[in-house]
Amino acid sequence: MLISELEKKTGLTRHTIRFYEKEGFLDKRYIRRGENNYRSYSEDAVEHLTMLKAGQAAGFTLGELKELIEADEAHELPVQRKVERIRQKMKDIERKKAELDRIQSYLAQILASKLTLQHATENGSACCESGTISEVDKLPLPERNVSQPRLKGR
């Protein structure tokens, strides 16, 4: 199939497909060259690209995916190690969700304060003559959870 059909089947852009090819995710197993030198992609390319897309959506970086794919193809990645990687990624996602929840709470506090200010201003309330509500300025920033970089193979 030509790249236009691969785009339709995977939902990826031509640019992204070419990027994956350049990065070594699509090799000769997935691409053939015709007499006209056009690339012809196999049905396996659809499955492979869909897996890459799902892996990225799950939070894996391209580097992590490349490492996992290479180890799996070399039969160097036992099932237990795969399970550990998936569990670690799930923990990473939970940490990210907690951080996003903190940020959302912070933004909700700011929004509530701004809406109170807006309402008071519209009603000509005396509580807001200075044009600000001091509580907004005193809201603490959410603490940012900065995780330590993981060493390769952990």
Secondary structure by P-SEA (a helix, b strand, c coil): ccaaaaaaaccccaaaaaaaaaaccccccccccccccbbbbcaaaaaaaaaaaaaaaacccaaaaaaaaaaaaaccccaaaaaaaaaaaaaaaaaaaaaaaaaaaaaaaaaaaaaaaaaaaaaccccccccccccccccccccccccccccccc
